[in-house]
Every structure is written in structure tokens, then in C-alpha cells.
Amino acid sequence: MLDQLLEGAVFYVAFLFAVTLHEAGHAWAAKIGGDLTAYYGGQVSLDPIPHIRREPFGMVVLPILSVILTGWPFGYASAPYDPNWARRHPKRAGWMALAGPGANLLLVLLAAFVITVGRAMTVFTTPSSVFFSHVTEATSAGPVQAVAFVVSVFFSLNLVLLILNLIPVPPLDGYGALPLVLPAKALEAYQDFSRQPMIGWIGILIAWRIFGSLYHPIFLFAVNLLYPGARYG
């Protein structure tokens, strides 16, 4: 029971940190692009409190409940922005959308770096099998095992957020980034479509259906890059 509580706490802390950095990335990119809405709301910060204050249910209640009930954190957060600014500057809004997943990519790379250094120091070793919370393996018992677990969770959870948010359906960031590749003549239709009622719920249902088929092969590809010569999957 204690082990489950500790694992749940690691999952929640990893979720809180990953989502905070994700939303801070959005807020920072919006500020750079000229929209100070999130900046004035305190979201250009790695302090989770402003983000929790904006979405207390999605950042605290729902993820803690989901960890208790399912063992996995599920939640949401948001950084405010000025829709008029986004309409006037669709390319800047596109970069704002990409900044959130970009923050999660940085955390995936950081976790991969820690694993690589750990292997070089013979603290970690190549595991015989991999899964969400077992991306690397400790070479000895004790605290190093806990570190391997934490690093594995950070790697996998941020990979989840990266992949999920890049699916190009509303309201996810992949859809918000489409102005970066759409021709100018299509932008107005894109913006009008984005404002349709219920379109976000439909997008979430689509993303939920296809995420599983995307995550597993990308996870295996990433882990095989992490361990050259390994052939997981």
C-alpha cells in the first residue's frame, strides 16, 4: 500500500511539473509574440501555483483522483491568451501553440541525458524490457532504484504530453500550430472553424481514439534511440 502511495505521489509530482512547464512555455511564447495576457496572470513561471490557481480542478483534483482510482494521472491546464491577438497574428499564435509541447520535448531530452549519464557511470543499465515506468534499470538496490523509477516516469509522461498535444485536432496544440503551415488564404476559414461550438469535444474524442496507436510505436522508437543496439518491441 505504501509503495502504491509513493508511486502515485511520483506520478502526480511529475504531472504537475510537466504541465507547469508546458503552460509556462505557452505563456512565454505569447509574451515574446506580443500578448501579455498570460504574463499578467503570472503564467510565465515555473511556480505551479499560478497555474493551479487558474485550473484547480484540472491541476489538483482530477489528477489526484485519477491516480488514486487508476494509478495514472489525468488532468488539464491552460494559459490565457487574447483571441484577437491570435487572429491578427496567426503565425505567432502557432509558435505559442508549439511552445508547450516543446517544453515537454526538453524534459524528455533531459531525462534521456540523465539516463545516458547514469549508464556511463554504471549507475543505470540497459533493461531487458521497457514500459512506462521502467525506461531504465538501476544496477544496485536502494535509492538508485527510486531515481531510475522517477527518471523513467518523467521520460514517459512528458513523451505522452508531447505526442498527445501534437495531434492536429482542436483544442490540442497541434491544431493551434497549423497556421505555421497553412497558406494565407486558408487562415480565415481555419480561424472560423476553430470557433465552432463543440468542435473541441469532438477533437478530444478523436485524439483519445488514436493516441494509443501513436504512443506505443513512438515510445519504442525513442527507447531504441536511447539504447543503440537494443531492439525493443
N, C-alpha and C positions, 0 to 999 in steps of 0.2 A: 504493500500500500504506500509506504514511504517513497519507494523508488518511483512509483507512478506519479506521486505528487511532485517529486523533484523533476521528473521528465516533463510533466505538464508545465512546471514553472519555467524550465528552459525554453520550451516551445513558445510560451507566452512572451517572455522577455525577447526572444529572437524576433517574434512577430512585431512587438512594439517598436524595437529598434529599426527593423527593416521598413516598416510602414512610415515611421517618423522620417527616416532619411528619404524615402520615396516622395513624401509630400513636401519636405523641405526642398527637394530638387525641383519640383514643380514651382514652388513659391520663388525660389532663387532665379529660375529661368524667366519667370514672369517679370520679376523686378528688373532683371537685365534688359528685358524687352520693352520696358516702359510701363508696366501695370503694377502699381504698388498696393493693390488690394490685399494680397496675402501678406505682404511685408508689414502693413499697418495692423494686420491681425495677429502678428507675431509668428507666422508660419515659416519665415526664413530662419529656422532654428533647429538644432538637433535636440533641443529640450522637448520631450514628448508632451509636456503639459499644455502648450497652446493647441496642439493637435487633438489631445484628449478633450480639451475644453470645447472644441468645435464639434467633435463627434464622440461624445462619451459612450453612447451605446455601441457604436462600431469599433471603438478602440479599447473598450474595457469590458462591458457587459457581455456582448456577443462572443468575443474570442475566449473569454474565461469560461463561459457556459459551454462553448463548443469543445474546449479542451477537456472539461470535466465529463461531458457526455460522450464524446467521440475519440478523445485523445489527440485531436488536431485543432489548431487554432483557425478560426474563420471570422473575418471581420471586414471592416472597411474604414476609409477615412477620405478626406477631401481637402483641397486647398482652394480657397475662393479666388475668383478672377472676374474681371469686368467683361461681360459678353460683348459689349460694344467695342472694347479694345480688341478682342479676338476677331470680331467681324471686320474691323478696319485693318488688322494686321494678321491675316491668317497664317502666314509663314512663321511669324514669331510665336503664335499660338501653337503651331505644330512643334516647334522646338521646345516649348513649355511642356507639351504632352510627352515628348521623348525623354525629358529630363528625369521624370520619375523612374521609369524602367532603367534609365542609365545609371541612376544611383544604386539600384539593385544589382546591376551588372558589376559595378565596382565592388560591391560586397561579395559577390560570387568570386571575383578575381582575388580579392583579399583572402577569402577562405582558402582558395586554391593555393595561394602563395604560402599561407601558414602550413598547409598540408605538405607542400613541396619542401619547405624548410625543415619541417618535422621529420620527413623521410631522410633528408640529407644528414640530419643529426641522429638518425636511427631511433628517434622517439616514436615515429609512426612507421607503419609498414603497409605494403600493398595487401588489401583484404582479399580473401578468397571469393567473397560475394559482396555485392553492394546493394543498398537500399536507402531510403530517405534519411534515416538517422545513423547510417553506417557507411559513410563515404570513405572513411579511413579507419585504421585499426591501430591501437596502441601496442607497443612492443613489450609493455610491462603492466602489471596491475597497479591500481591505486589512482592517484589524481590524474595521471596521464590518460587513463580511460575516460574520465569525465571530460577532459579537454577534447579528446577525439570525438566524443559524442556532441559536444557543443559546436565544434567546428563543422561537423557533418550536418547538423541541423541548420546552421547559418548558410552553408553552401546550398543545401537543397531548398530551403524555404525561400531564399532570395531568387533561386532559379525558377521556382514556382511563380513568384510575383513578376519576374521578368517575362516569362513566356505568356502567362495569363494576360498581362496588361498590354502585350504587343499584338494580341489578336485584334484584327481591324474591324471590330463591330462596336457600335455605341453601347455604353458610355465609356469604353475602355480606351486606354491611351493610344493604342494602335490606330484606332479610328480618328482620334484627335490629331494624330500626326499625318493623316492623309493629305492635308493642304501642301505638305512639302513635296509631294509628287504629282498632285492633280494639276491639270492645265488651268490657266487663269479663268477660262470660260466656264469651267465646271464648278468653280468655288461657290458661286451664289446658290446653285442648286444643292450643293453639299451642305452649306450652312442652313438652308431652309429645311432640308431633310432632317438635320440634326435636332431641330426644334420641334419635331412632331411628337405629340403626346404618346406615351407608352413605348416609344422606339427603344428606350434604354432597357426596359424589361425584356423585350424581345431579344435584344443583343446579349443580355446576360444569359438567357436560356440557351442561345446558340453557342456562346462561349463555354458554358457548362457542359454541353453535349460533346464538344470537340476537344476540350482541354486534355482529357485523358489520353487520347490518341496522339496528341502533340508532345506531352510532357515526357512520357516514358522513353521514346527514342532519342529525344534531345538530352535527357538525363544520362542515358547510356553513352551517347556521343561525347558529352562533356567529361564523364568519368574516364572514358577511354583516352581522351586527350590528357587527362591528369596523370594517368599511368601508362606511359608509352610501352607498347608491347603486350599490355593486358587486352583481353578480348572478352569483355563482359557482354552479356546479352545473348 
